[in-house]
Amino acid sequence: MAHDTLKKKLAVAGAILAAHGQDDFTRGHISVRVPGKPSQFYMKPHSIGLDEITPASILTIGLDGEVATGRGRRHSEVFIHSEIYRARADVQCVIHSHPPHAIALSASGRNFLPLSQGGALFTGAVGLYDDTIRLIRTRDMGAALAGALGKGRAVLLKHHGVAVVGASIEEATISAIMLENAARIQLLAQAARGAMPDVADKDVAQLQRDLSQPEQFAINFDYLARRTAKRR
Ligand SMILES: [Zn+2]
């Protein structure tokens, strides 16, 4: 895919995320690995909203966290991205955001349960990073976060936010929105006394396979891109 097309898609993803409750002032960021150059990634710059990303504003950054090209200010939490890319060759896109229900779930210390279809997707696939509430501003902190992610789809940063990964911008974006929806449903269900999953393990496994088809992420990303463009 042409680099310009990928940068445009990163901007569209930012607009989709902002339109779906993933924004927190100018905090939160999204990145994608540079095609053909896995040691670099494109990333949203500091000081603008997720919905204000333009292809020209996107920074190119190395796995050491240093800016290679671009004039904007770099997010201090760049190490969330660089250390995940270093640890996970399969990851092409990383999103860090502060969605409220996922943060509340992280504070409870509970894991995702298959209390909804989205909850099933994340059951057994979400790590918990509970070292600190502080910003992830060093390589060591980023590496510890990547360790908590493991082979998962996402990691909850306790009292702070989430990091969600994907094999594409589409997968990471839709996963981030589904994660927050699933966290909200789980908090609602668990607020009702005694709500427990009443599902077969094999059904959870089947649903995880069905929902994680690349086509599913692409169809839903394209739909939200159309809907977000109409609103703007
Ligand atoms: Zn943060």
Residues whose N, C-alpha, C, O or C-beta is under 5 A from the ligand:
A	BS01	ZN	G161
